[in-house]
């Protein structure tokens, strides 16, 4: 279930990415425009829908949800340095 937490974080970033995609695509800098290739990845939006469906199948008071939260939290640990 921890892997679902990782997928939640990664796919969830695609939501904000679609807003940024339009701004990046209009930028003058080639490096900024290149970043739009990742954040505009529509496969991540498909993954987001799948992750939401998976989360909805877990009972509300299940210990599996704790594992999902642990996985999501672990996804950010490398950024804490």
N, C-alpha and C positions, 0 to 999 in steps of 0.2 A: 503494500500500500504506500510505502514511502516514495516509490517511483511515481505514483499518481500525484503526489505533492510537488515533485520536481516538474512534472508535465504541466501542472496547474500554473506554476510560476512562469515557465517558459512560454506556454501558449497564451497566458493572460497578458504577457507583455505585447502580444500581437494586437490587442485591442487599442492600446495607446499608440502602437506603431502605425496604425492606419491613419490616425490624425496627423502624425508626424510625416508620414509618407508624402502627402501633398506638399508640405512645406519644404521637405528635402528635395523633392523632384524639381522644384522651382529655383533652387539655390544656384548661385554662380560657381561655387567651388565644386570641382570634380569629385573631391573626396567626400563631400557632403552628399552629393547625388549618388555616389556609390553606396553609401550607407542605406539609401532608400531601397536597395535591392533586398536587403535582409528584412527591414521592418515592413516592407510591403509584401512579404511572402504570404500568399493566400492559403497555402497549405497549413500554416500555423492557425489560421482562423478555423479550418476544418478540425484541426486538433483540439482547439478550444471547445468546439461543440461536443466533441467526443468526451473530453475531460468532464464537462458539465454533466453529460449523461451518466458517466461512471460515478460521479459524486452523488447524483440523485439516487443511485441504486444502493448506497450505503445507509443502513439504518441510522437515525439521528443520534442515538446514544451509544453507538458502536465504538469499541476500542480501535477499530480500523480507522476511524476519523482522526484519532490521536496520531496514528502512524502517518497519515496524509499530512497533518500539520507539521510533524517532525521532518518529513521529507521536504516540505516547502521551506521550512526554516533552514534546513541544511543547505538548500540551494543558494542561500544568501551568505553562508559562512565564509566562502573565499573572498567576499567583498569586505569583510570586517577587518581586514589587515591594514 
